[in-house]
Amino acid sequence: MSIVNRLAFPLRVLLVMVFVGLLVTQVMSFPGEFLFTTEEGPRADPWRWPMLVFWELQALCLQVVIVCTWRLLTLVQRDRIFTAASLRWVDVIAWTFVAAWLALAAMAAALIAYTYFTPELRDPGMPVMLIGVTLIGAVLVLLIVVMRDLLRQATTLRTEMEGVI
């Protein structure tokens, strides 16, 4: 039994747990945090809706990646990872990462602008952190694109090798 077959079940259990946790968070936690709390006062009020939409979108993107990972795991178990079907799932993951990063970059830019134009919030820590997180997100997007291209090359090589054999 290969390592993939031994790890497939625990990985699937964890994927389901994370997916359900995200679903519960989307339905219960995010709306409660951003819409129904008033402890922050009027200063946080303009950010309630943008933050709710941002975090809901991020959770949705992660759920899409979980579903794609599940499908890729199935393809690995069936020894069909080097096919066009796997490239489609990896493409969905790559575009999902792009969408999540664009949302992150837009939110970071908006928060940095808000911080810059609000004199009492001119702490350099928040913009530096947002820029750092956005750069890390860009690295992840580029890494996914590189990994996708490696899979495409391996798929091409395997197809050529099967043609020769």
Secondary structure, 3 states (H helix, E strand, C coil): CCHHHHHHHHHHHHHHHHHHHHHHHHHHHHHHHHCCCCCCCCCCHHHHHHHHHHHHHHHHHHHHHHHHHHHHHHHHHCCCCCCHHHHHHHHHHHHHHHHHHHHHHHHHHHHHHHHHHCHHHCCCHHHHHHHHHHHHHHHHHHHHHHHHHHHHHHHHHHHHHHHHC
